[in-house]
Amino acid sequence: MNMLSPITRDETAEAAVAHPAPTPRRWRRGLQYGLPAALFLAAGWGLTHREAPANAAAPIPVVTVAAPLVRDINEWDDYVGRFEAMNSVEVRPRVSGQLVGVHFTDGQIVRKGQLLFTIDARPFAAALAEARADAASARSDLALAQTNLARANRLVADEAVSQSDLDQLNAKVRAASAGLAAADARVRSRTLDMEFTQVRAPISGRISDRRVDAGNLVAAGEGQGGSLLTTINALDPIYFSFSGSEGLFLKAKRAQESGAKGSEVQIKLQDETEYGRSGKLDFTDNGIDPRSGTIRGRAVIANPDLFLSPGMFGNMRLSSGAKERALLVPDAAIQTDQARKTLLVVGKDGQVAVREVQLGPVVDGLRVVRGGIAPTDRVVITGTQLAQPGTKVQTRPGRIAPVAEAAAPPSTALVGEATFAR
C-alpha cells in the first residue's frame, strides 16, 4: 500500500485491537506518583531562583543619661602617723634615801599632786630639827647684839663709849642678822627635803610601772644622774605627728597669711572604718628635710576618755581648705582609654561624644570630676557598652544619687579624699 492509499475500516479495527486505550485505574496511579514529584521539583526551583531579602535595619541602642550631680564638698589629704604624748615626765627622786612606800597601781590614771612614792623621812626630820635649833641660836645672838648696841647708844651722850666700840657693836648686829638669815634658809632647805621624801605626780596622765620597789635605796641627781622611779604621759589632749609633702608646708603658710585658724583634721585607728576623731593642725616644722622632701607636722586631738595612747598608729585626713562646688558622676561611668579617663555624653541630636575628664576622689560611690564636662551635659550612666562615639542612641532619663554605704576605692596621694560639705 502506497502513501496515497485510503485507510479502510478493517485496518482501523485491527489497530485498536493491537493498542488498546488506557484504563481509569492506570490514570489514578500516575497521578499518585507524578503529582508530588512535580510539586517537589517546582518548590526546589523556586527556592534556588528567588531573590535574597534585604537585610533588616539594626535597632538603635537605648542608654540611660543624667546630668552630673552638683554638690559642695570638702576635700582631704590622707596621711599616716603616730600618736605622741603632749607631756611626758620621768619621775626621779630629789633626795636620796630608802624607798619605803609605793602608792599607785602600775598603769593607772593619776592626778597632779597625787602621792606616788615615800622615802624614809627620819634623817631629814633630824636635819630639820638641827636647822631649827641653829636658827634659834642665831636669833638669840642677834637679840644680844641689838641689846648691846642700844646700851652703847645711850652712853654716847655721856662720852662713856668710844666711837670704835660703837662701830664694833653695829658690826656684831649686822653679823647676827646675817647668821639668822642663813639659819632660816637652812630651815627652809631642810623643810623642802622633808617634802621631797613624798614623791608626787608632777602632771596628770597615765603612769607607767614602778621601776624601783620599796626597800631599795634611791639616789637624787641632776638629769639622768638620779634614779628613775617611773614615767607619766599626759593623754588629754594628745598629739598626732606625721610627715607631709612640701605642699602641706605651703598650705599651712598660706592659711597663716590669710588669718585662718588651724586646718581641721580627722583621724581613725587601724581597726576603725569611720573618721570619728577630730582635731586641729597646730604645728609644722621650720624646714623641709632635703633628703626626703617632707616636713614634720603635728595635730592636737581631744582624748577625754584617755583611750588613745602614745605610739599608736592612725590614718589622718587633713582638710584641703574651704568648701568647693564639684560635679559628681557614678564611678562605673568612667572609662579608660590608654592613659586617659573619659566619659560618654549624648548631644541634643542623640549623637554620642567622648569627653576627656580630670578626676578627683570618690564621695559615697560618686567620682568627683574636676574638669572636662559641664553641669548641663547628659552623661551616659548605664549602657556605656552599647554607646559608641559618633553613633546615635535613644535615651531615657536617669538620676545620680550618692550611695552612703559604698566603699570608696583605695585613694592615692594625688587624688586624696573628699566628703560632702555640711
GITAZI-V360942 format. One record per helix or strand of 3 or more residues. SS is the DSSP state (A for helix, B for strand). FROM is the first residue (numbers start at 1). LEN is the number of residues. Records with the same first field share a line. If there is no record, write none. Layout:
BEGIN
SS->FROM-LEN  FROM-LEN
END
This chain:
BEGIN
A->9-10  24-26  122-34  163-34  223-3  246-12  331-3
B->62-5  69-16  87-6  97-6  115-5  198-3  205-3  228-7  238-7  264-6  277-8  295-7  313-7  324-7  335-3  340-7  351-6  358-6  366-6  379-4  394-4  417-4
END
